[in-house]
Amino acid sequence: MIADIAEKVLAGTRLTEADGRRLFQHPNVTELGMLADHVRRTRHPEPVVTYNIGRNINYTNVCWVRCKFCAFYRPPGSQEGYTLPDEEIFAKVEELIDVGGDTRESCEILMQGGLNPRLKIDYYENLFSEITRRYPAAYLHSLSVAEIVYLAHISRISVEEALVRLRAAGLKSLPGAGAEILDTEVRDAIAFRKESVQEWLDVHGLTHRLGMKSTATMMFGSVETVEHRLKHLLRVREAQDDSLANHDGYFTAFIAWSFQPEGTELPDTRKATGYDYLRTVAIARLMLDNIENIQASYVTQGPKIAQIALGYGVNDFGSTMMEENVISAGGTSFVMPTEEIERLINDAGFTPRRRNTRYEFVGNGSLEKHEASV
């Protein structure tokens, strides 16, 4: 049924939108996995799966947006709302470095929170500058597009000025959080107050123009169709084409994760199955021919499905994280130590290698580039 698509994959020919539609309709997930594994092994011939030492720091849960898919936020004025004191944030960074070592910029800090009306650009500048000064090993891979757009708005500055000032304060790269599904119909249904599809694409494009790298994500399994997922992948691919052709920055990785309905305003949504996840990451590997790394999502799918995904186009196991509060607010929580990540990778027949956020190997006091030309 997909022999002609398989021929394209083996020849390294870019797949079309029609090809992607047929892949989503193809009933044999194992065949999709075989094709995705071929692409993965072509791009990464060595039997290595990478991971990094990182920590999520959800510095505030105060948010006025009230996304239907989010169980983490608390509205302004709620007694359950919080903003972490700086010293508590510093303590969390120190705990990470105790685990990950003090190799410069080798420990990933993923700071994300709600859209808190009290936190303007000076809050982030002061906090990022102090983290950078105190902890050279920390690499700030932080803030979502929604946070940046909002803090620029309430600070009465442009998004570009906000990014330039945040970069000067220590922000190194931008995570792909907030993409959800890059389709207006879906966003209107689950998060109509958040940034638009074009705003998400524009901010990442601007980040790349400024020479910073970022990641792209997709949250699937809420109200979207597979057609919406395909449009999302094509929009990410088109944005990557532009960045690679015109800018120094680009998407280093793509991460798909499944919606967790518990505690949200969409509680009756049926969770995506393991097969749905494997199908989606395999098709992402096949369609996103210009993105080097596909990352597993063990936080939502659990370690066993993430381990199987290593045969479905995935070459990176993600971050140790140490803690996670957004997804776990809905009742799902998988956070693993380094030893368990390495055991899972080894048992799947690969060699685990620690990396940093730039996808350089970390070890033996040196950095080794692990990112083929895209």
N, C-alpha and C positions, 0 to 999 in steps of 0.2 A: 504493500500500500504506500510505502514511503521510500521505495528503492531509488527513485530519482532524487529525492532529498538526500538520501544517504550518499549518493554519488557526488552531490555538491559538497557535502561535509568532508568527504575523503579528499576532494580536490581543493579544499580550502576556499570555495566560492561562497560569497555572502548569500545568506538566505533572505527571501522576500517576506513581505507581510503574509502573502498567500501560503507560503511554506510554513510560517509560524502558526497560522490558523490550522493547518492540517496536522501539525505536531501536537497541538492541544487536543485534537480530535482522535489522535491515534490511540488505540486501546492498549497496545503493548508497551507498558512502562519500561520493561527490561530492555527493549530495543532502543528506546530513547536514551536510557542510561548507557548503553554500549556506545552509541554515537557521541554522547557527551563525554564519556571517559576517553574516547579516542582524541577528541579536541583537547581535553585537559592534559593528556600525556604528550600530545604534540607540542603544546605550549610549555609544559613543565615535564621534560623527559625524565628527570631524576625522580626516584620514588620517595619524594619528600612531601610531607604535609606540615605547614607552618602554623604557628599560634603565637600570641603575644601575651605579655604580662600587663594587665590593665585593670582599671577599676572604674566603675560607674560611681559618680558622685551626684546624686539628685539633690541639688543645693536648695531648692524650694519646690513645694508642691502647690503653691498659690497660683491660680490661673483663672482668668475670667472667660476663657474660650468655651469651656464646657463641651468638648468633643464627645460624641456619643460612644466612641470606642474606648474611652479612657476611664479606668477605675482609679487612677492615681491622684488626679487633681482635687483640690479643694478651693471653693470660690473665695475671693477676698472677703475677709471678715469672719471666716469660719474658725471655730476654736481648734479645729484639727489642722489648720494651715501652719506652715513653718517656713522659716528661712534659716539655714544652718549658720551659726556663728563662724567667723573666719577661723578661729582656733580649732574648731571641730573639723573644718575642711582640711586644715593643715595636718591635723592628726591622722586623717584618712590617707592623705598623700604619703605621710611618713610610714604608715603601715604598708602601703603598696611598695615603697622603695625597700623596706625591710625584706620583702618577699622577692622583689625583682632585681635588686642590686642597684649600684650607683653609676652604671655605664651611662654616659651622657645621652639624654633624650631617649632612653630605652624603655621607660615605663609610661604606658598610655593612660592619660586622665581623660575620661569621657564625662564632662560636666554638662548635665542637661536638667532642665526644670520647667516649671510652668511659666506662663506669661504674667509675671508679677508686676503690677503697676508701680510698685515702690522701687524697683531696681532699674536704674538708668545706666548710661554708658560709663559714668565714673565708678560705679560699683564694680563692674567687670574689669575696668582698667586697673583699679587698685588691687583687686583680688588676683588677677592674672599676673600682674607685675610682681607681686609678693611671692606667689608660687614659683615663678620663674627665677626670682632672686634666691629664694631659700633652697630650691630643689632642682639642680641642673639635670638630674635624671628624669624629671617629669616632662612629658610631651603632651601639650594641651591640644587634644583632638576633641573639640568641644563646641557646644551650642548648635541648635537646629536653625534652619532658615526662619522658622516662625519666631524664635527668640530674637534673632538678629534684626528682622524686619520690625518687630515690636519695640525693641530697645532703641532702635534708630528713630522710630516714630515718636516715642514719648520723650526722647532726648532732643528732638527737633533738629536732627541732622540727617544727611542722606545715608542710604545703606552703604554706599562706597566709603564714605567717611568713617562710618562705624567699623567696617571691616579693616580699613587702614589703621585705625586707632587700636583695635583689638589685636591686630597682628603686631603692632609696635609694643603692646603690653605683654605679648607672649603666646598668643594663639597661633598654632602651627598649621592646623588643617581642620576641615569642616566635615563632621559626620553627615550621613544622608538622612538623618531622622526627619520625620515630617512629610516624607514623600507620599506615604500611604499608597494610594493609587493615583497616578498622574492622569486623571480624567475628571473633568468638571462635574459630570453627572454623579460620580461616586462621591467626590468631595462635598458636593452640595447635600448629599444624603447623610454623611457621617461627621463632617467638620466644616460647615459652611462659613464659620467665622475665621478659619485659618487662612494662610496665604494661598493664592491661586496657583494653578498649575504653572502658569507662565512665571509667576514670582519665584517659585521654587527653582525652576530652570534658570531664570535670570541671575539669581543670587549665586548659584553654583558656577554659572558661566563667568560672573564677575570675580568670584573667588579664584577661578583658574586664570583669568586675565591678570590678576594681581600676583600670579606666580605660586599660589597655594594649591595644594591638592585636596581632594575630598573623596568621599565614598557615596555610592548610590544605594538606596534601599527600596524594598517594596513590601508593604504589609498587605497580605492577601487573605481571603477567606471571610470577608465581612459581607458586603452587599454587592460586590462586583461580579461580573461575568468573566469568563476566560478571554473574551474579546477585549475587555478593559485591561486585563493583564498584558495582553499582547501589545496594545497601544502604549502601555507604560514602558515595556521593554524597548519598543521602537523609539520612543521619545528620549529615553536614556541613551540609546545608541546614537541617535542623531546629535544629541548634545555632546557626546564624547567625540564624535567625528569633528565637530567644530572646534572643540578645545585642543585636540591633538594637532589640528591643522594651523591653529592661530595663537595658541597660548602656551605658556610654560607649565601651567597646572592642568590636571585632568583627574578623572575618577580612577583611583587605584584599585577599587574592589566593588563588587556588588553583593548585597546581602538581602535575601528574601526571608521573611519570617511570617508566621501565620497568626492571624488575629485570635486573641484570647477573650471570649465573651463574658466570662464571669465578672460580676460587679460593674458591668457597663450598662449603657442604655440600650444595648442590643443583646440581651441575655439569652434570647431564644435561638441565636445563630448557632448552627452546628459547626463544631470545630473542623478545620481542614484535617483530612486523614494523612497518615504517613505517605501513602501513595500519591496523594495530591501534592504534598511537599516535594517528593522526589521527582515527580513529573515537572513541577514548576522550576526547580533548580536546574534540571537537565536541559529544559528548553531555554532557560536563561543563558546557560553556557553556550548553547548552539546559536542563539540569536545575537548575543552580545560578543561579537567576534573582535571587538576593539577594547574590551576590558580584560585585563590580565588575570585577575584573581576573583574567584567565586568563594564566598565565605559561608560556612555552615551556621545554622542557627540552633544550637543545642539548647538555648534558653527556652525556646517555645516547643521544640520537637522532642527534646530529651536526648540523652547521649547515644542511645542505640540507633535512632533514625539518623542522627548527625553522622554517626560512624558509617552507616550504609551509604549516606550521601557522598562519601569519598569515592564511591564507584559511579557516581552520577554527575561528574563534572566538577565537584568541589575540591579545591586544593588547599583550603585554609580552614582551621578549626575555630578561629575567632579568638576571643580574649578570655582570660581567667576570670575577669570581672570583679571577683571578690564579694561584691554585693550587687543587688539589682532590685529596684523598688517599683518601677513603673509596671512591668509585666507581672511581677509577683503580686502586685496589688489586686490582680484579677484571680489569684489563686494558683498560678503556675510558676514554679520556681526550680530551675536547674542551674546551679552555680558550682563549678568544679575547681579543685586545686590542680596545679601543674602536673603532679604525678598521675592523676587520673586521666587528664587529657593525653599525656604521653602514652599511657597504657592503652587507651582506646585507639590511638593512631598506630601504635606498634601492632596491636592485635589485628588491625585491618590490613597489615602487610606493608606499611609505609614507615619511613623514618621521621620522627618528630624533630622539628627544628624551630627554635625560638626566633622570632623576628621582632622588629620594631614597627611603628606605624607606617614608615616609608617602605616596608617590605624588604628591609635589609636584614640578613641574618645577624643575630646577636649571640656572641659566645666567645670564650677564650680571650676576652678583653678586646675583641676587634669586631668590626662591622664588615660584612661582605654583601655586596649588592645581590639581591634576588628578585629582579624584576626585568623580564625581557622587554625588548622594545615593542611598544604597541603602536 
